[in-house]
Amino acid sequence: MTWQVVVDGPLRALDERVESAVVGRGPRPLTELLADLGNMGVALPVLAAAVAYVLWRGGKERRADALCAVLAMAAVPALVVPLKALTDRPGPLTEATGYFPSGHAATALVAYGGAALLLGHARRWAMPAALVLTLATGIGLVLRGYHWPLDVLGSWLLCGALLAGRCRPQLQR
């Protein structure tokens, strides 16, 4: 996917056609709210609450789980920022560059997904809620024209792999 974005491949052309067809759709206040779900000020407190809950109720054996979720969140900028610089992709509604992959989509997936993994054993609603919040963030980012669909999808794949590969075995105990 990254290669397609960098070389202006057919996947990128499709991505740009899709964005052109959907940008600006939906009520602005709603799409703005959805996009804002990926802001650090919104997503990080959710993860922090889940970490606090696990530290409070989970006992010593769950400290490593909480640390894993925190480290995954800390890894987001370390993964996303260099890719933004390397791909140098302009945004949908601007000539400014650095849009692939989406930091907001990455933040949403890791914060909500990490919280769900921490709470999943005790709360069956946690993972469905995380999926809805992450999907809603991506939809809002695309409809508002803040990101191309591939920016969002690239972040989800990158950070989904981060959570699955780094934290999932730890959190399944």
Buried (B, 14 or more C-beta within 10 A) or exposed (E): BBEBBBEEEEBBEEBBEBBEEBBEEBEEEEBBEBBBBBBBEBBBEBBBEBBEBBBEEBEEEBEEBBBBBBEBBEBBBEBBEEBBEEBEBEBBEEEEEBBBBBBBBBBBBBBBBBBBBBBBBEBEEBBEBBBEBBBBBBBBBBBBBBBBBBBBBBBBBBBBEBBEEBBBEBBEE
